[in-house]
Amino acid sequence: MSNKNILKEIDFFLENKMAYSAEERKAIKKILRETLKGLGDSVVNFIDKENNK
C-alpha cells in the first residue's frame, strides 16, 4: 500500500468511522501500525546512514 493510499484510507476512516465494522476497524489499525513501524524503521536507517557519512 502506497503512502498516498494510506493517507486516503486514514482520511476516509476518520470521516466515516461508522462505515467500517468492528472487525474492519481492527484490521485497518493493524495495517496502519505495521506500515508506520516500517516507515519509522526506514527513517531511522536513513538517519543512521547520514550520520555515518
PDB file of N, CA, C and O in Angstrom:
ATOM      1  N   MET A   1       0.852  -1.177   0.000  1.00  0.00           N
ATOM      2  CA  MET A   1       0.000   0.000   0.000  1.00  0.00           C
ATOM      3  C   MET A   1       0.896   1.238   0.000  1.00  0.00           C
ATOM      4  O   MET A   1       1.808   1.344   0.820  1.00  0.00           O
ATOM      5  N   SER A   2       0.640   2.169  -0.914  1.00  0.00           N
ATOM      6  CA  SER A   2       1.466   3.368  -1.007  1.00  0.00           C
ATOM      7  C   SER A   2       1.077   4.379   0.075  1.00  0.00           C
ATOM      8  O   SER A   2      -0.003   4.311   0.661  1.00  0.00           O
ATOM      9  N   ASN A   3       1.993   5.313   0.315  1.00  0.00           N
ATOM     10  CA  ASN A   3       1.732   6.343   1.328  1.00  0.00           C
ATOM     11  C   ASN A   3       0.481   7.148   0.985  1.00  0.00           C
ATOM     12  O   ASN A   3      -0.306   7.494   1.866  1.00  0.00           O
ATOM     13  N   LYS A   4       0.306   7.442  -0.307  1.00  0.00           N
ATOM     14  CA  LYS A   4      -0.859   8.220  -0.737  1.00  0.00           C
ATOM     15  C   LYS A   4      -2.154   7.470  -0.412  1.00  0.00           C
ATOM     16  O   LYS A   4      -3.117   8.058   0.081  1.00  0.00           O
ATOM     17  N   ASN A   5      -2.164   6.171  -0.695  1.00  0.00           N
ATOM     18  CA  ASN A   5      -3.351   5.361  -0.399  1.00  0.00           C
ATOM     19  C   ASN A   5      -3.591   5.252   1.098  1.00  0.00           C
ATOM     20  O   ASN A   5      -4.735   5.257   1.552  1.00  0.00           O
ATOM     21  N   ILE A   6      -2.514   5.154   1.860  1.00  0.00           N
ATOM     22  CA  ILE A   6      -2.649   5.085   3.315  1.00  0.00           C
ATOM     23  C   ILE A   6      -3.303   6.355   3.835  1.00  0.00           C
ATOM     24  O   ILE A   6      -4.205   6.299   4.672  1.00  0.00           O
ATOM     25  N   LEU A   7      -2.843   7.510   3.335  1.00  0.00           N
ATOM     26  CA  LEU A   7      -3.424   8.783   3.777  1.00  0.00           C
ATOM     27  C   LEU A   7      -4.898   8.877   3.395  1.00  0.00           C
ATOM     28  O   LEU A   7      -5.710   9.376   4.174  1.00  0.00           O
ATOM     29  N   LYS A   8      -5.247   8.401   2.204  1.00  0.00           N
ATOM     30  CA  LYS A   8      -6.653   8.406   1.790  1.00  0.00           C
ATOM     31  C   LYS A   8      -7.489   7.523   2.714  1.00  0.00           C
ATOM     32  O   LYS A   8      -8.592   7.895   3.114  1.00  0.00           O
ATOM     33  N   GLU A   9      -6.950   6.352   3.047  1.00  0.00           N
ATOM     34  CA  GLU A   9      -7.661   5.440   3.943  1.00  0.00           C
ATOM     35  C   GLU A   9      -7.848   6.061   5.323  1.00  0.00           C
ATOM     36  O   GLU A   9      -8.917   5.941   5.922  1.00  0.00           O
ATOM     37  N   ILE A  10      -6.807   6.725   5.829  1.00  0.00           N
ATOM     38  CA  ILE A  10      -6.901   7.375   7.141  1.00  0.00           C
ATOM     39  C   ILE A  10      -7.976   8.449   7.104  1.00  0.00           C
ATOM     40  O   ILE A  10      -8.816   8.520   8.001  1.00  0.00           O
ATOM     41  N   ASP A  11      -7.954   9.293   6.062  1.00  0.00           N
ATOM     42  CA  ASP A  11      -8.954  10.353   5.934  1.00  0.00           C
ATOM     43  C   ASP A  11     -10.365   9.780   5.890  1.00  0.00           C
ATOM     44  O   ASP A  11     -11.261  10.255   6.588  1.00  0.00           O
ATOM     45  N   PHE A  12     -10.552   8.752   5.062  1.00  0.00           N
ATOM     46  CA  PHE A  12     -11.878   8.148   4.945  1.00  0.00           C
ATOM     47  C   PHE A  12     -12.306   7.534   6.266  1.00  0.00           C
ATOM     48  O   PHE A  12     -13.448   7.681   6.700  1.00  0.00           O
ATOM     49  N   PHE A  13     -11.368   6.844   6.895  1.00  0.00           N
ATOM     50  CA  PHE A  13     -11.654   6.196   8.175  1.00  0.00           C
ATOM     51  C   PHE A  13     -12.085   7.223   9.216  1.00  0.00           C
ATOM     52  O   PHE A  13     -13.055   7.006   9.941  1.00  0.00           O
ATOM     53  N   LEU A  14     -11.363   8.341   9.290  1.00  0.00           N
ATOM     54  CA  LEU A  14     -11.689   9.362  10.285  1.00  0.00           C
ATOM     55  C   LEU A  14     -13.033  10.030   9.997  1.00  0.00           C
ATOM     56  O   LEU A  14     -13.791  10.334  10.918  1.00  0.00           O
ATOM     57  N   GLU A  15     -13.321  10.254   8.721  1.00  0.00           N
ATOM     58  CA  GLU A  15     -14.569  10.920   8.358  1.00  0.00           C
ATOM     59  C   GLU A  15     -15.777   9.985   8.435  1.00  0.00           C
ATOM     60  O   GLU A  15     -16.894  10.428   8.702  1.00  0.00           O
ATOM     61  N   ASN A  16     -15.550   8.699   8.203  1.00  0.00           N
ATOM     62  CA  ASN A  16     -16.656   7.744   8.101  1.00  0.00           C
ATOM     63  C   ASN A  16     -16.436   6.545   9.010  1.00  0.00           C
ATOM     64  O   ASN A  16     -16.606   5.399   8.593  1.00  0.00           O
ATOM     65  N   LYS A  17     -16.066   6.810  10.228  1.00  0.00           N
ATOM     66  CA  LYS A  17     -15.722   5.750  11.176  1.00  0.00           C
ATOM     67  C   LYS A  17     -16.771   4.640  11.222  1.00  0.00           C
ATOM     68  O   LYS A  17     -16.429   3.461  11.312  1.00  0.00           O
ATOM     69  N   MET A  18     -18.009   5.008  11.164  1.00  0.00           N
ATOM     70  CA  MET A  18     -19.077   4.022  11.301  1.00  0.00           C
ATOM     71  C   MET A  18     -19.303   3.222  10.017  1.00  0.00           C
ATOM     72  O   MET A  18     -20.085   2.272  10.010  1.00  0.00           O
ATOM     73  N   ALA A  19     -18.617   3.603   8.921  1.00  0.00           N
ATOM     74  CA  ALA A  19     -18.766   2.862   7.667  1.00  0.00           C
ATOM     75  C   ALA A  19     -18.071   1.504   7.749  1.00  0.00           C
ATOM     76  O   ALA A  19     -18.300   0.630   6.913  1.00  0.00           O
ATOM     77  N   TYR A  20     -17.232   1.336   8.749  1.00  0.00           N
ATOM     78  CA  TYR A  20     -16.495   0.088   8.925  1.00  0.00           C
ATOM     79  C   TYR A  20     -17.049  -0.697  10.106  1.00  0.00           C
ATOM     80  O   TYR A  20     -17.484  -0.125  11.105  1.00  0.00           O
ATOM     81  N   SER A  21     -17.024  -2.008   9.970  1.00  0.00           N
ATOM     82  CA  SER A  21     -17.421  -2.864  11.087  1.00  0.00           C
ATOM     83  C   SER A  21     -16.280  -2.895  12.100  1.00  0.00           C
ATOM     84  O   SER A  21     -15.174  -2.435  11.811  1.00  0.00           O
ATOM     85  N   ALA A  22     -16.546  -3.427  13.263  1.00  0.00           N
ATOM     86  CA  ALA A  22     -15.512  -3.519  14.300  1.00  0.00           C
ATOM     87  C   ALA A  22     -14.320  -4.336  13.802  1.00  0.00           C
ATOM     88  O   ALA A  22     -13.171  -3.990  14.078  1.00  0.00           O
ATOM     89  N   GLU A  23     -14.591  -5.421  13.068  1.00  0.00           N
ATOM     90  CA  GLU A  23     -13.509  -6.257  12.531  1.00  0.00           C
ATOM     91  C   GLU A  23     -12.665  -5.488  11.529  1.00  0.00           C
ATOM     92  O   GLU A  23     -11.437  -5.577  11.539  1.00  0.00           O
ATOM     93  N   GLU A  24     -13.335  -4.727  10.659  1.00  0.00           N
ATOM     94  CA  GLU A  24     -12.613  -3.939   9.656  1.00  0.00           C
ATOM     95  C   GLU A  24     -11.753  -2.870  10.324  1.00  0.00           C
ATOM     96  O   GLU A  24     -10.613  -2.643   9.916  1.00  0.00           O
ATOM     97  N   ARG A  25     -12.295  -2.214  11.347  1.00  0.00           N
ATOM     98  CA  ARG A  25     -11.518  -1.187  12.058  1.00  0.00           C
ATOM     99  C   ARG A  25     -10.279  -1.797  12.691  1.00  0.00           C
ATOM    100  O   ARG A  25      -9.201  -1.203  12.659  1.00  0.00           O
ATOM    101  N   LYS A  26     -10.433  -2.987  13.268  1.00  0.00           N
ATOM    102  CA  LYS A  26      -9.304  -3.674  13.892  1.00  0.00           C
ATOM    103  C   LYS A  26      -8.234  -4.005  12.845  1.00  0.00           C
ATOM    104  O   LYS A  26      -7.042  -3.833  13.098  1.00  0.00           O
ATOM    105  N   ALA A  27      -8.661  -4.475  11.680  1.00  0.00           N
ATOM    106  CA  ALA A  27      -7.725  -4.815  10.603  1.00  0.00           C
ATOM    107  C   ALA A  27      -7.010  -3.568  10.086  1.00  0.00           C
ATOM    108  O   ALA A  27      -5.807  -3.602   9.828  1.00  0.00           O
ATOM    109  N   ILE A  28      -7.746  -2.474   9.937  1.00  0.00           N
ATOM    110  CA  ILE A  28      -7.152  -1.221   9.463  1.00  0.00           C
ATOM    111  C   ILE A  28      -6.105  -0.731  10.457  1.00  0.00           C
ATOM    112  O   ILE A  28      -5.016  -0.319  10.058  1.00  0.00           O
ATOM    113  N   LYS A  29      -6.422  -0.772  11.735  1.00  0.00           N
ATOM    114  CA  LYS A  29      -5.468  -0.331  12.758  1.00  0.00           C
ATOM    115  C   LYS A  29      -4.197  -1.167  12.709  1.00  0.00           C
ATOM    116  O   LYS A  29      -3.094  -0.640  12.856  1.00  0.00           O
ATOM    117  N   LYS A  30      -4.353  -2.474  12.501  1.00  0.00           N
ATOM    118  CA  LYS A  30      -3.187  -3.364  12.427  1.00  0.00           C
ATOM    119  C   LYS A  30      -2.315  -3.005  11.220  1.00  0.00           C
ATOM    120  O   LYS A  30      -1.092  -2.915  11.332  1.00  0.00           O
ATOM    121  N   ILE A  31      -2.957  -2.801  10.070  1.00  0.00           N
ATOM    122  CA  ILE A  31      -2.220  -2.433   8.854  1.00  0.00           C
ATOM    123  C   ILE A  31      -1.492  -1.110   9.057  1.00  0.00           C
ATOM    124  O   ILE A  31      -0.326  -0.977   8.686  1.00  0.00           O
ATOM    125  N   LEU A  32      -2.174  -0.137   9.641  1.00  0.00           N
ATOM    126  CA  LEU A  32      -1.555   1.169   9.870  1.00  0.00           C
ATOM    127  C   LEU A  32      -0.363   1.063  10.815  1.00  0.00           C
ATOM    128  O   LEU A  32       0.678   1.674  10.571  1.00  0.00           O
ATOM    129  N   ARG A  33      -0.507   0.299  11.882  1.00  0.00           N
ATOM    130  CA  ARG A  33       0.603   0.125  12.831  1.00  0.00           C
ATOM    131  C   ARG A  33       1.817  -0.485  12.143  1.00  0.00           C
ATOM    132  O   ARG A  33       2.941  -0.013  12.317  1.00  0.00           O
ATOM    133  N   GLU A  34       1.585  -1.540  11.358  1.00  0.00           N
ATOM    134  CA  GLU A  34       2.685  -2.220  10.672  1.00  0.00           C
ATOM    135  C   GLU A  34       3.343  -1.300   9.649  1.00  0.00           C
ATOM    136  O   GLU A  34       4.567  -1.277   9.523  1.00  0.00           O
ATOM    137  N   THR A  35       2.524  -0.540   8.916  1.00  0.00           N
ATOM    138  CA  THR A  35       3.046   0.372   7.903  1.00  0.00           C
ATOM    139  C   THR A  35       3.852   1.484   8.548  1.00  0.00           C
ATOM    140  O   THR A  35       4.944   1.814   8.086  1.00  0.00           O
ATOM    141  N   LEU A  36       3.319   2.060   9.612  1.00  0.00           N
ATOM    142  CA  LEU A  36       4.025   3.146  10.287  1.00  0.00           C
ATOM    143  C   LEU A  36       5.302   2.648  10.938  1.00  0.00           C
ATOM    144  O   LEU A  36       6.294   3.374  10.981  1.00  0.00           O
ATOM    145  N   LYS A  37       5.295   1.419  11.447  1.00  0.00           N
ATOM    146  CA  LYS A  37       6.503   0.843  12.024  1.00  0.00           C
ATOM    147  C   LYS A  37       7.561   0.698  10.939  1.00  0.00           C
ATOM    148  O   LYS A  37       8.725   1.036  11.154  1.00  0.00           O
ATOM    149  N   GLY A  38       7.158   0.196   9.769  1.00  0.00           N
ATOM    150  CA  GLY A  38       8.085   0.051   8.649  1.00  0.00           C
ATOM    151  C   GLY A  38       8.639   1.393   8.207  1.00  0.00           C
ATOM    152  O   GLY A  38       9.825   1.512   7.901  1.00  0.00           O
ATOM    153  N   LEU A  39       7.788   2.393   8.173  1.00  0.00           N
ATOM    154  CA  LEU A  39       8.218   3.734   7.801  1.00  0.00           C
ATOM    155  C   LEU A  39       9.202   4.272   8.827  1.00  0.00           C
ATOM    156  O   LEU A  39      10.219   4.864   8.467  1.00  0.00           O
ATOM    157  N   GLY A  40       8.904   4.068  10.094  1.00  0.00           N
ATOM    158  CA  GLY A  40       9.803   4.513  11.164  1.00  0.00           C
ATOM    159  C   GLY A  40      11.155   3.845  11.068  1.00  0.00           C
ATOM    160  O   GLY A  40      12.183   4.499  11.247  1.00  0.00           O
ATOM    161  N   ASP A  41      11.174   2.542  10.785  1.00  0.00           N
ATOM    162  CA  ASP A  41      12.434   1.818  10.626  1.00  0.00           C
ATOM    163  C   ASP A  41      13.237   2.393   9.465  1.00  0.00           C
ATOM    164  O   ASP A  41      14.456   2.532   9.565  1.00  0.00           O
ATOM    165  N   SER A  42      12.566   2.730   8.363  1.00  0.00           N
ATOM    166  CA  SER A  42      13.237   3.299   7.196  1.00  0.00           C
ATOM    167  C   SER A  42      13.856   4.649   7.530  1.00  0.00           C
ATOM    168  O   SER A  42      14.978   4.944   7.119  1.00  0.00           O
ATOM    169  N   VAL A  43      13.126   5.459   8.271  1.00  0.00           N
ATOM    170  CA  VAL A  43      13.630   6.782   8.654  1.00  0.00           C
ATOM    171  C   VAL A  43      14.851   6.642   9.555  1.00  0.00           C
ATOM    172  O   VAL A  43      15.842   7.350   9.374  1.00  0.00           O
ATOM    173  N   VAL A  44      14.785   5.740  10.517  1.00  0.00           N
ATOM    174  CA  VAL A  44      15.919   5.518  11.422  1.00  0.00           C
ATOM    175  C   VAL A  44      17.138   5.054  10.634  1.00  0.00           C
ATOM    176  O   VAL A  44      18.246   5.533  10.874  1.00  0.00           O
ATOM    177  N   ASN A  45      16.950   4.131   9.700  1.00  0.00           N
ATOM    178  CA  ASN A  45      18.065   3.652   8.881  1.00  0.00           C
ATOM    179  C   ASN A  45      18.664   4.776   8.054  1.00  0.00           C
ATOM    180  O   ASN A  45      19.885   4.876   7.936  1.00  0.00           O
ATOM    181  N   PHE A  46      17.819   5.625   7.478  1.00  0.00           N
ATOM    182  CA  PHE A  46      18.292   6.754   6.685  1.00  0.00           C
ATOM    183  C   PHE A  46      19.116   7.707   7.544  1.00  0.00           C
ATOM    184  O   PHE A  46      20.192   8.144   7.135  1.00  0.00           O
ATOM    185  N   ILE A  47      18.616   8.028   8.727  1.00  0.00           N
ATOM    186  CA  ILE A  47      19.335   8.937   9.632  1.00  0.00           C
ATOM    187  C   ILE A  47      20.677   8.339  10.025  1.00  0.00           C
ATOM    188  O   ILE A  47      21.683   9.048  10.067  1.00  0.00           O
ATOM    189  N   ASP A  48      20.702   7.037  10.315  1.00  0.00           N
ATOM    190  CA  ASP A  48      21.960   6.375  10.665  1.00  0.00           C
ATOM    191  C   ASP A  48      22.965   6.472   9.529  1.00  0.00           C
ATOM    192  O   ASP A  48      24.142   6.752   9.761  1.00  0.00           O
ATOM    193  N   LYS A  49      22.508   6.242   8.295  1.00  0.00           N
ATOM    194  CA  LYS A  49      23.405   6.330   7.136  1.00  0.00           C
ATOM    195  C   LYS A  49      23.944   7.744   6.982  1.00  0.00           C
ATOM    196  O   LYS A  49      25.130   7.936   6.713  1.00  0.00           O
ATOM    197  N   GLU A  50      23.078   8.730   7.152  1.00  0.00           N
ATOM    198  CA  GLU A  50      23.500  10.128   7.027  1.00  0.00           C
ATOM    199  C   GLU A  50      24.511  10.489   8.113  1.00  0.00           C
ATOM    200  O   GLU A  50      25.471  11.215   7.856  1.00  0.00           O
ATOM    201  N   ASN A  51      24.298   9.991   9.305  1.00  0.00           N
ATOM    202  CA  ASN A  51      25.206  10.288  10.415  1.00  0.00           C
ATOM    203  C   ASN A  51      26.556   9.606  10.251  1.00  0.00           C
ATOM    204  O   ASN A  51      27.556  10.072  10.799  1.00  0.00           O
ATOM    205  N   ASN A  52      26.597   8.508   9.504  1.00  0.00           N
ATOM    206  CA  ASN A  52      27.841   7.769   9.326  1.00  0.00           C
ATOM    207  C   ASN A  52      28.653   8.240   8.125  1.00  0.00           C
ATOM    208  O   ASN A  52      29.700   7.662   7.836  1.00  0.00           O
ATOM    209  N   LYS A  53      28.200   9.267   7.421  1.00  0.00           N
ATOM    210  CA  LYS A  53      28.938   9.785   6.254  1.00  0.00           C
ATOM    211  C   LYS A  53      30.123  10.591   6.693  1.00  0.00           C
ATOM    212  O   LYS A  53      30.864  11.107   5.856  1.00  0.00           O
TER     213      LYS A  53
END
